[in-house]
Amino acid sequence: MLRIAGAPGRNEPSDGTTMPCFLFTYHGYGTWMPDRREGFVQRGKGVVPTDPRLATTYRENQRQATVDFDHSLQKRLIEFVRESCRYQACRTHFVATDPTHVHVLTSWRSERSWFVTRRQIRSTITHGLNRQIGRRPWLAKGGSRRQVGDEQHFDYLVNKYLATHRGWKWCERRGLFL
């Protein structure tokens, strides 16, 4: 296992440093619109209540159809995330997909910022899908991030939250599974 920042007891790197561990989320283009029954994510505010008028405006401004990550695309998302993490020398702990989004639980030892790591994973996903499927906007702008604060939070993400997503998943212990 890893040593998460603030979580003593996990296998610590030999130099005594901690490894940042983050959960990144990338939403598919045109998904999570303001008319979702559960509400929608608004940058800087988190999940906010439904707004049908704003959803209409968003749809009128869309340049392409809404993305639906079917099972075939979900497997490709996992492939591209793992490729990006290998290239960046990140440890991929878990990737969970859904028709509307992908979650990536990863950590790294370098001084690289979460922003650079998140951006590089996103870039690898986009370039890979453009190359294999065709050029279009695949992901919504930005993406979210949550730093994993302790061992309990990490275990919850791996054993409960990510494991119960509807789409294809990959984790260190099980590999690829549905």
HELIX and SHEET records of a PDB file:
HELIX    1   1 PRO A   52  ASN A   61  1                                  10    
HELIX    2   2 HIS A   71  TYR A   87  1                                  17    
HELIX    3   3 TRP A  114  GLN A  132  1                                  19    
HELIX    4   4 GLU A  151  TYR A  156  1                                   6    
HELIX    5   5 LEU A  157  TYR A  161  3                                   5    
SHEET    1   A 6 SER A 144  GLN A 147  0                                        
SHEET    2   A 6 CYS A  21  HIS A  27 -1                                        
SHEET    3   A 6 HIS A 101  TRP A 108 -1                                        
SHEET    4   A 6 CYS A  90  THR A  97 -1                                        
SHEET    5   A 6 LYS A 169  CYS A 171 -1                                        
SHEET    6   A 6 GLY A 175  PHE A 177 -1                                        
SHEET    1   B 2 PHE A  40  GLN A  42  0                                        
SHEET    2   B 2 GLY A  46  VAL A  48 -1                                        
END                                                                             
